[in-house]
Amino acid sequence: MVIIFSLIFSQEKKFFWDGKTWNSINEKQLSSEIIFELKKSYINGIQDGRLYDYFKLWSIDSSIVNNNLKPELDDYLSSTELVRLIDDFYVDPINSYLPVISSILILNMKARGRSKSEINKYIKKSKDWINSLVLEIENEDYYFDKLKK
């Protein structure tokens, strides 16, 4: 799997997988089973990372972590369901530049029955966050290009 990941995405300069990356996997000449396993592996990796952060922070202050982060770790959707729902989420081109991490949270918010206004507020914050990261990197690249000259 690692070799396949590195071959597919080795040329890209990205922070996270987003909708464009997610959808581009479908264009690779791979079987549907391998495509599914790639997507599922990525989701499982994200969830493992969240769990790791949770336990690292929990050892510092368990009450704050249990009150604030624990609800976000409760996944209402299985990895298999998430692959299907993320595929559907990224059909809409407006969502294409949101990171997969954000789409997982959005889909779990929907599964929990959160209000549409709360979900839209989170989507807006996610878009603002990714836009600010992209601008920051572009400004750094511009600065380093100037230094090279």
N, C-alpha and C positions, 0 to 999 in steps of 0.2 A: 504494500500500500504506500509506503514512504516513497518508493521509487516512482510510482505512478504520480503521486502528488508533486514530487519535485520536477518530473518531466512536463507535467501539464502547466504548472504555474511558475516555472523558474525565471521567466523573463519579466514578470510583473512586479511593479513597485507599488505595493498596497499596504494599508494598515490592516484591513480585515477583508474577509470575503464579503462581498455585497451581492445584490441581485444580479448584477452583470456577470460576476464570477460564477454564482450559483447556476444561472441559466446557461453559461458558456460550457459547462460540463456536459450538458445535453447534446452539444454540437460535436463533441469528441467522438471518435470512432471506437466507442466502447460498448459493451453489452449493457442492457438495461440493469442487469444484476450488479455489475461493477459500478455503474453510475449511482445506483441506490446505496451500495456499500460505502462509496466515497462520501456521499452526502451524510449518511448516517454516522460514519466515523468522525466527520467534522463536528456534527452536533454533539456526539458523545464527548469529544475533546473539549468543547466549550463547557459542557456541563461538568466535566471533571475539573476544569479550571476554576469554575465557580465554587465547587466543593472545597478545593484546595484553599482558595482565599478565605472561605468561610471558616475552616478549621484553624488557619493561621491567625485570623482575627479573633476567633473565639477564645484562643488561649490567652489573649491580651485582656479582653473584656467581654465575657460571655453574655451578660445581660443586654448590653447595647446590640450585640450581634444577633441574639435571639429575637429581640424586639424589632429590629430594623431589616436584617438580611434574611432571616429564616423564611418569612413568607415568600420571598423571591426565589427560594430554592425549591419550593413545592411545585414541581412540574405536574400539571394536570394532563399533559399529553406525552405519549410515549415517543421515542425517537422515530419510530415508523410513521406515526401520525404526523409528527413534525415535518418529516421529509415531504409528505403529501401537501400539508398546509403551507409550507414555505414555497413549494412549487406554485401553488395557487396565489400566494401573496405576491410573488414576483412576476406574475402575469401582467400586473398593472405597472406600466413603465414609471409611474410616479414613485413607486417604492424601490426602484432598481438600485438607487445608490445608498439605501439604508443598509447597514451591516447586518449580517445574518444574526449576530448577537441580539440586535434590537428587534429583529423579526420574531425571534423566539420569545422574547419578553412580551411583545405585542400579542402574539398568538396565545400565550398563557394568560394574559390579561383578559382577552376575549373569552377564553375557556372558563375563567373564574367568574365571568359575568360583570366585569367592570363596565362602567358607563362609557358611552361612545365619546363623550366630551373628555373624560379622563384619558382614554386611549389616544384621542387626537392630540391632546396636550403632550403626551409622551412622544408621539410621532414627531411633532414639531420640535421638541427638545432634541430628539435624536438627529433630525435633519440639521438643526443649528449646530449641534456638536460636531457632526462629521464635516460640515461646511467650514467650521472654524479650524479643524485639524488640517483640512486640505489647503486652506489659505495660509496657514502657518508654515506648512511644508513648502508650498510654492514660494513664499517669501524667503525662506531659508535657502532654497535652491537658487533663487535670484541673487541673493546675497553672496553665496559661494561662487556662483558664476562670475560675478563682478570681481571677486578676490582673485580668481584664476587669471583674469585678463591683465 
